[in-house]
């Protein structure tokens, strides 16, 4: 059975931590901004399941490059959509952020996505250099 974990254990640990941190950023955002939600609420659990599936696809798939691209775009979606666009007063979201705490929470949310984006793009560059 193919496993990226066997081929590159240190990187596999790094991307696992980055994926968990990415999800944790969203969970902490939800805990601060939407206190009625729990980790099992769909707003937190569905992104967690998606992140876990993408990570598993990277670790155990014979197509790690495809899974890395998906992890990269997942992190980018969180960074741009959750960390940046959702605090801009664009009128497309059902809320009007008004507090400093809200903006700081989104800074944290976006920052939590950066390791996943950076680690996945770094590994993608390594894959392209090998080919």
C-alpha positions in Angstrom: 0.0 0.0 0.0 1.2 3.5 -0.9 1.8 5.9 2.0 3.3 9.3 2.0 3.8 8.9 5.7 6.3 6.1 5.1 8.2 8.2 2.5 8.4 11.5 4.3 7.5 11.2 8.0 8.7 14.6 9.1 6.7 16.4 6.5 3.7 14.3 7.2 3.8 15.3 10.8 4.2 19.0 9.9 1.2 19.0 7.5 -0.9 17.1 10.0 -0.1 19.8 12.6 -0.8 22.5 10.1 -4.1 21.0 9.1 -5.2 20.7 12.8 -4.1 24.3 13.5 -6.1 25.4 10.4 -9.3 23.7 11.8 -8.6 24.9 15.3 -8.5 28.5 14.1 -12.0 28.1 12.9 -13.2 26.4 16.0 -11.7 29.2 18.2 -13.3 31.8 16.0 -16.6 30.1 16.4 -16.2 29.8 20.1 -15.5 33.5 20.5 -17.9 34.9 17.9 -20.7 32.3 18.0 -20.8 31.1 21.6 -23.8 28.9 21.2 -21.9 26.5 18.9 -19.8 23.6 20.0 -17.1 21.5 18.3 -19.8 19.1 17.2 -21.9 21.9 15.6 -22.0 21.6 11.8 -20.1 24.9 11.4 -17.1 23.3 13.1 -17.5 19.6 12.5 -18.1 19.6 8.8 -14.9 21.7 8.0 -13.0 19.4 10.5 -14.2 16.3 8.6 -13.3 17.8 5.2 -9.8 18.7 6.5 -9.3 15.2 7.9 -10.4 13.6 4.6 -8.0 15.9 2.6 -5.2 15.0 5.0 -5.9 11.3 4.8 -6.0 11.6 1.0 -2.5 13.1 1.1 -1.1 10.6 3.6 -2.5 7.5 2.1 -3.3 8.2 -1.6 -1.2 7.2 -4.5 -1.8 10.8 -5.8 -0.2 13.0 -3.1 0.2 16.0 -5.4 -3.5 16.2 -6.0 -4.2 16.0 -2.3 -1.6 18.7 -1.6 -3.3 21.0 -4.1 -6.6 20.4 -2.3 -5.0 21.1 1.1 -3.5 24.2 -0.3 -6.8 25.5 -1.6 -8.6 24.5 1.6 -6.2 26.6 3.6 -6.4 29.4 1.1 -10.2 29.3 1.3 -10.0 29.7 5.1 -7.4 32.5 4.8 -9.2 34.5 2.1 -12.8 33.7 2.9 -12.7 33.3 6.7 -9.8 35.5 7.6 -10.2 38.4 5.1 -13.4 38.7 3.1 -15.8 38.0 5.9 -14.6 41.1 7.8 -14.9 43.4 4.9 -18.2 45.4 4.8 -19.2 43.9 1.4 -22.9 43.4 2.1 -22.8 39.7 1.1 -22.6 38.4 4.6 -25.5 38.4 7.1 -23.7 40.4 9.7 -22.0 43.8 10.2 -18.7 43.3 12.1 -18.4 46.2 14.5 -16.0 45.3 17.3 -12.3 45.2 17.6 -12.6 41.7 19.1 -14.3 40.5 15.9 -11.5 41.9 13.7 -8.8 40.4 16.0 -10.6 37.0 15.9 -10.4 37.1 12.1 -6.7 38.0 12.2 -6.2 34.9 14.4 -8.4 32.8 12.1 -6.4 33.9 9.0 -3.1 33.4 10.8 -4.1 29.8 11.7 -4.5 29.1 8.0 -1.0 30.3 7.0 1.0 27.2 8.1 -1.3 24.9 6.0 -1.0 27.2 2.9 2.8 27.6 3.3 3.7 24.0 4.1 1.5 22.6 1.3 2.9 25.1 -1.3 6.4 24.3 -0.2 5.9 20.6 -0.6 4.2 21.2 -4.0 7.4 23.0 -5.1 9.5 20.1 -4.0 7.3 17.7 -6.0 7.6 19.8 -9.1 11.4 19.9 -8.7 11.6 16.1 -8.5 9.7 15.6 -11.8 
